[in-house]
Amino acid sequence: MLETQVVRYLTSLRARSPLPVTVALWDGTEVPLGAGRKVAIRLKSSRAARYLLKPTLDALGEGYVEGHIDVDGRITDIVEIAAALARDADDHRGRGRHPVDWMARHTRRSDRAAIEYHYDVSNAFYARFLDPRMVYSCAYFDRPDRDLASAQIAKLDHVCRKLALEPGQTLLDIGCGWGAMALHAAAHYGVSVLGITLSRNQLELASERVREAGLADRIEIRLQDYRDVPGERVFDRIASIGMFEHVGLKHLGPYFSTVHRLLKPGGVALNHGITSSDPDSRSVGLGAGDFIERYVFPDGEVPHVSLAIRELSAAGLELVDAESLRRHYALTLGHWSDAFERDIEAFEALAGAQRARIWRVYLAGCAHAFARGWINVHQLLAIRSDDGASPLPLTRDYMYGPRRAHGPAER
């Protein structure tokens, strides 16, 4: 019988790798896997057995999201237990799939559909777990107990400082989200900004925020693919924050070539994006990457930082600075996950029970992944130096000194 097979598997698991979890079968049988109990797993029917007998993070996540498995316990403990179960059954030494097995085509239509799926849940959904500016990317913490709102402001300013923004410059914000970067750069550094996004929800709210801030003369928000921004040598500065994960590995070269085309000679560009910890740019292992591809980020692909640097350089840009913010993203995701846990019923009302379950395990799972080095995030600072000259100071000191006031340019 299937019940006997499941009990036999759980008994052998307990013998080789005890865990503080109890598994309840559909017939009422309970099997403790170790001393104490931090997590309770309930298989709601015999159909749920297959998720536990081959427990990748993708399988366990699917069982939970589709309602075949229920879990009780703190979400951090739930993710820890799920990772331990997946690791016990892993035959691939924690490595994900090779890029040749899953690279997507990334047409304009497919990219827009993927962005709409992820970002157009509703603005209200994102507003409930993000900071007041709705910055949906890694924050910047000078200490672990820094609150999220001020850490996100610090990140925006960190980017502006790295870019060495000055009044009167033009800035292209690729993947501008709900407008936080554009608003910060225009208000505090006196630059003119073009922000582009493929999300209509983001376009509408970002445009509204620009009008409310009285910055419509300095900021334009467009619904536009980065490949369709016209012209050559148009912008003094370019920022791309949390966007190039959607570009696709095969399109990194054309992506950075577009940045090069749009950047003026002597211009500076910053690319802030999630990167693979695997030198071959494999997906996240233990089935985590498969779950994200299926339920969260369709067609999302993250390169190893070495691949991003190679393609950036091949496009004619010169790398001048690289910074890993992996630990900062673990802290950021912890804040987002905590906010989600405090208000789960509201998220269910906004997006439905299934989508709330997806995001619950996604946010907590990503916090776990970044904290343990399964995945990374890098800021790559580059210049277009056609004649060898650099617009930046000789040292990194300019990134951390007191911010210069720009007088009348500030509002």
VOGU-3710 file (C-alpha; in Angstrom, 3 decimals, decimal comma):
1> mletqvvryl> 0,000/0,000/0,000  1,068/3,584/-0,625  0,802/4,434/3,076  3,310/1,691/3,866  5,708/2,953/1,197  5,568/6,493/2,569  6,058/5,353/6,178  9,021/3,204/5,114  10,608/6,181/3,352  10,057/8,472/6,338
11> tslrarsplp> 11,453/5,884/8,747  14,636/5,534/6,693  14,912/9,321/6,455  14,619/9,624/10,233  17,393/7,067/10,692  19,911/8,826/8,436  18,892/12,475/8,811  16,594/13,274/11,750  14,676/16,537/11,458  12,375/18,449/13,863
21> vtvalwdgte> 9,268/17,771/11,799  6,205/15,534/11,975  4,500/14,232/8,845  0,791/13,402/9,014  -0,612/11,113/6,318  -4,094/11,293/4,840  -5,185/8,277/6,914  -4,240/9,948/10,206  -0,862/8,229/10,643  1,766/10,561/12,121
31> vplgagrkva> 5,493/9,999/11,673  7,934/12,147/13,667  11,272/12,566/11,903  13,226/13,606/14,966  13,131/15,040/18,461  11,056/18,161/18,947  8,753/19,582/16,332  9,279/22,909/14,610  7,226/22,050/11,530  4,175/19,894/10,841
41> irlkssraar> 3,517/18,614/7,311  0,111/17,212/6,407  -0,437/15,186/3,241  -4,085/15,858/2,463  -4,610/12,857/0,175  -2,743/9,962/-1,380  -2,011/12,232/-4,370  0,294/14,255/-2,118  2,637/11,310/-1,542  4,527/11,824/-4,803
51> yllkptldal> 5,685/15,270/-3,694  7,258/13,853/-0,558  8,746/10,696/-2,062  10,843/12,794/-4,479  11,178/15,976/-2,437  12,878/18,579/-4,606  12,080/22,167/-3,656  10,092/22,352/-6,878  8,024/19,289/-5,953  7,454/20,360/-2,351
61> gegyveghid> 6,593/23,871/-3,491  4,148/22,558/-6,074  2,460/20,331/-3,522  2,001/23,293/-1,180  0,942/25,805/-3,842  -1,554/23,422/-5,439  -3,107/22,648/-2,063  -2,079/18,986/-1,734  0,188/19,691/1,252  -0,406/21,896/4,290
71> vdgritdive> 2,347/23,060/6,625  2,412/24,624/10,074  5,346/26,397/11,671  7,456/29,496/11,212  8,143/30,105/7,541  11,909/30,208/8,135  11,733/26,758/9,747  9,491/25,483/6,947  12,007/26,559/4,302  14,891/25,088/6,317
81> iaaalardad> 13,108/21,734/6,576  12,173/21,754/2,882  15,795/22,416/1,932  16,965/19,570/4,177  14,462/17,157/2,603  15,520/18,207/-0,896  19,209/17,929/-0,040  18,730/14,389/1,272  17,182/13,307/-2,036  19,477/15,335/-4,304
91> dhrgrgrhpv> 21,469/13,470/-6,955  23,091/16,552/-8,498  25,296/17,840/-5,658  23,103/20,901/-5,290  23,607/22,053/-8,881  20,742/23,258/-11,027  20,087/22,685/-14,696  22,571/23,802/-17,328  21,456/26,881/-19,298  21,215/24,959/-22,585
101> dwmarhtrrs> 18,345/22,996/-21,041  16,147/25,971/-20,226  17,130/29,154/-22,058  14,094/30,989/-23,409  13,698/32,903/-26,686  13,010/36,302/-25,080  11,056/38,012/-27,825  9,500/41,397/-27,153  6,100/39,734/-26,813  7,267/36,968/-24,465
111> draaieyhyd> 9,244/39,398/-22,311  6,245/41,688/-21,943  4,023/38,722/-21,036  6,532/37,565/-18,401  6,764/41,051/-16,894  2,991/41,432/-16,822  2,603/38,038/-15,124  5,025/38,947/-12,345  4,498/42,668/-11,822  0,859/43,239/-12,726
121> vsnafyarfl> -0,594/41,253/-9,821  -1,707/44,620/-8,440  0,038/47,678/-7,091  -1,768/47,167/-3,783  -0,252/43,676/-3,486  3,319/44,965/-3,743  2,634/48,003/-1,579  1,778/45,767/1,388  5,258/44,253/1,712  7,579/46,793/0,072
131> dprmvyscay> 8,814/50,058/1,586  6,776/53,259/1,076  8,673/54,060/-2,162  7,957/50,537/-3,444  11,565/49,739/-4,304  11,477/46,137/-5,515  15,192/45,373/-5,430  17,970/44,824/-2,915  18,314/47,513/-0,235  21,632/48,745/1,192
141> fdrpdrdlas> 22,272/48,235/4,912  25,034/49,923/6,880  24,033/47,724/9,821  21,799/44,628/10,081  19,117/46,336/12,200  18,578/49,223/9,775  14,879/49,642/8,897  13,888/48,759/5,339  12,643/52,207/4,297  15,902/53,988/5,114
151> aqiakldhvc> 17,957/51,101/3,685  16,146/51,496/0,368  16,838/55,232/0,331  20,479/54,393/1,036  20,492/52,019/-1,960  19,051/54,654/-4,280  21,655/57,124/-3,083  24,413/54,518/-3,381  23,531/54,100/-7,063  23,366/57,860/-7,649
161> rklalepgqt> 26,753/58,364/-6,000  28,362/55,573/-8,001  27,026/57,138/-11,189  28,442/60,515/-10,082  25,219/62,278/-11,016  25,350/66,038/-11,538  22,623/68,621/-12,227  21,679/68,887/-15,878  22,709/65,361/-16,819  20,367/62,920/-18,547
171> lldigcgwga> 19,659/59,525/-16,974  18,012/56,464/-18,529  16,393/54,210/-15,904  15,897/50,782/-17,517  13,195/48,837/-15,698  12,127/51,844/-13,640  9,523/50,015/-11,560  7,242/52,351/-9,650  9,579/55,289/-10,186  11,627/55,397/-6,975
181> malhaaahyg> 15,028/55,730/-8,657  13,832/58,327/-11,158  12,221/60,408/-8,423  15,259/60,223/-6,139  17,734/61,105/-8,877  15,677/64,007/-10,214  14,806/65,453/-6,799  18,200/65,140/-5,123  20,668/65,287/-8,009  18,930/67,577/-10,478
191> vsvlgitlsr> 19,061/65,220/-13,466  16,495/64,661/-16,210  15,250/61,065/-16,298  13,616/58,761/-18,806  12,208/55,711/-17,023  11,032/52,707/-19,029  9,018/49,665/-17,959  6,983/46,875/-19,562  4,421/46,857/-16,742  1,334/48,980/-17,288
201> nqlelaserv> 0,592/49,008/-13,555  4,051/50,394/-12,875  3,708/52,949/-15,662  0,466/54,318/-14,267  1,578/54,574/-10,639  5,061/55,889/-11,463  3,569/58,581/-13,708  1,128/59,553/-10,973  3,955/59,818/-8,447  5,975/62,005/-10,804
211> reagladrie> 3,046/64,401/-11,169  2,432/64,475/-7,412  6,115/65,281/-6,799  5,968/68,186/-9,249  8,758/66,662/-11,340  6,968/66,146/-14,648  9,364/68,636/-16,256  12,315/66,385/-15,379  10,932/62,840/-15,503  9,213/60,947/-18,294
221> irlqdyrdvp> 7,923/57,396/-17,768  7,298/55,222/-20,825  5,891/51,772/-21,519  8,821/50,717/-23,687  11,210/47,835/-24,302  14,845/48,786/-23,743  15,614/47,583/-27,271  13,262/50,203/-28,686  14,791/53,305/-27,088  15,944/55,270/-30,145
231> gervfdrias> 19,129/57,166/-30,863  22,854/56,947/-30,227  24,964/58,676/-27,581  21,780/59,970/-25,929  22,318/59,687/-22,154  25,028/60,832/-19,758  24,146/58,065/-17,313  22,249/54,767/-17,450  20,940/52,741/-14,503  19,425/49,276/-14,764
241> igmfehvglk> 18,261/47,977/-11,386  16,718/44,525/-11,023  15,926/44,226/-14,717  18,613/42,230/-16,508  17,357/38,985/-14,929  14,649/39,213/-17,606  17,051/39,767/-20,516  18,088/36,144/-21,090  21,591/34,715/-21,272  21,630/34,647/-25,073
251> hlgpyfstvh> 20,671/38,320/-25,150  23,215/39,711/-22,696  25,485/40,785/-25,551  22,768/42,755/-27,392  21,559/44,153/-24,054  24,942/45,614/-23,133  25,426/46,731/-26,741  22,192/48,704/-26,393  23,526/50,303/-23,213  26,725/51,189/-25,091
261> rllkpggval> 24,753/52,618/-28,028  22,622/54,848/-25,818  25,459/56,034/-23,560  27,414/59,137/-24,483  31,223/58,874/-24,692  32,454/59,569/-21,182  29,160/58,296/-19,799  28,650/55,960/-16,839  26,304/52,969/-16,540  25,376/50,847/-13,538
271> nhgitssdpd> 23,838/47,387/-13,831  22,339/46,023/-10,606  21,100/42,461/-10,986  20,836/38,979/-9,540  23,650/36,650/-10,561  24,176/32,913/-10,424  26,609/31,425/-7,920  27,417/28,705/-10,437  30,325/29,478/-12,814  28,362/27,858/-15,660
281> srsvglgagd> 25,279/30,017/-14,935  23,200/27,012/-13,930  19,836/27,602/-12,297  19,555/27,430/-8,510  19,825/23,814/-7,386  17,624/21,453/-5,348  14,715/22,358/-7,631  14,478/25,959/-6,401  15,188/27,390/-9,847  12,527/25,176/-11,415
291> fieryvfpdg> 9,915/26,401/-8,926  10,760/30,049/-9,607  10,641/29,504/-13,375  7,247/27,835/-13,183  5,457/29,968/-10,624  7,256/33,290/-10,149  9,580/34,490/-12,926  8,718/32,900/-16,275  11,769/33,025/-18,567  13,983/34,491/-15,839
301> evphvslair> 17,679/33,702/-16,378  20,600/34,838/-14,243  24,226/34,722/-15,415  27,312/34,218/-13,336  28,938/37,593/-12,765  31,883/36,538/-14,940  29,549/36,079/-17,917  27,942/39,470/-17,320  31,372/41,114/-17,166  32,510/39,347/-20,325
311> elsaaglelv> 29,450/40,464/-22,299  29,666/43,979/-20,887  33,289/44,218/-21,970  32,611/42,723/-25,398  30,014/45,452/-25,961  32,708/48,108/-25,594  32,093/49,134/-21,995  34,885/49,270/-19,426  34,194/47,754/-16,016  35,447/50,068/-13,273
321> daeslrrhya> 33,791/48,636/-10,163  31,971/45,483/-9,042  30,228/44,989/-5,712  28,381/41,981/-4,319  25,291/42,830/-2,264  24,325/39,229/-1,473  24,038/39,720/2,291  22,084/42,926/1,745  19,528/41,039/-0,350  19,152/38,367/2,324
331> ltlghwsdaf> 18,261/41,129/4,794  15,922/42,815/2,293  14,057/39,602/1,569  13,810/38,915/5,277  11,968/42,221/5,693  9,654/41,436/2,777  8,939/37,933/4,061  8,230/39,195/7,578  5,762/41,731/6,192  4,078/38,976/4,196
341> erdieafeal> 3,789/36,714/7,246  2,203/39,478/9,306  -0,551/40,029/6,758  -1,179/36,753/4,918  -4,959/37,088/4,932  -4,721/40,484/3,229  -2,482/39,028/0,510  -4,946/36,186/-0,027  -7,733/38,725/-0,432  -5,683/40,734/-2,935
351> agaqrariwr> -4,306/37,904/-5,069  -6,056/34,664/-4,121  -4,950/31,820/-1,869  -2,753/30,092/-4,452  -0,786/33,189/-5,421  -0,356/34,098/-1,771  1,146/30,648/-1,157  3,501/31,119/-4,118  4,779/34,422/-2,813  4,989/33,205/0,761
361> vylagcahaf> 7,454/30,445/-0,072  9,174/32,500/-2,783  10,122/35,395/-0,500  11,201/33,211/2,414  12,961/30,777/0,095  14,929/33,543/-1,608  15,958/34,993/1,759  17,286/31,528/2,629  19,058/31,192/-0,734  20,841/34,547/-0,550
371> argwinvhql> 21,832/34,028/3,087  23,469/30,707/2,207  25,194/31,816/-0,967  23,079/29,812/-3,397  22,651/32,975/-5,449  24,142/36,468/-5,554  23,465/40,029/-6,683  26,045/42,410/-8,124  26,334/46,052/-9,006  28,567/46,473/-12,048
381> lairsddgas> 29,740/50,010/-12,772  31,044/50,687/-16,273  32,054/53,605/-18,445  32,052/54,284/-22,153  35,563/55,549/-22,702  36,165/55,922/-26,414  39,469/57,746/-25,874  40,658/56,130/-22,629  39,618/59,033/-20,403  37,442/58,369/-17,357
391> plpltrdymy> 34,716/60,624/-15,939  35,183/59,156/-12,454  37,653/59,960/-9,648  40,717/57,780/-9,145  39,416/56,165/-5,940  36,089/54,914/-4,608  36,021/57,608/-1,909  33,484/59,647/-3,867  30,895/56,904/-3,341  30,912/57,268/0,437
401> gprrahgpae> 31,630/60,909/1,307  28,936/63,421/2,289  26,486/64,051/-0,506  26,946/67,453/-2,062  23,865/69,653/-2,010  22,804/70,714/-5,468  21,044/73,866/-4,331  18,223/75,044/-6,583  18,167/71,735/-8,408  16,755/70,021/-5,322
411> r> 13,058/70,111/-4,535
//
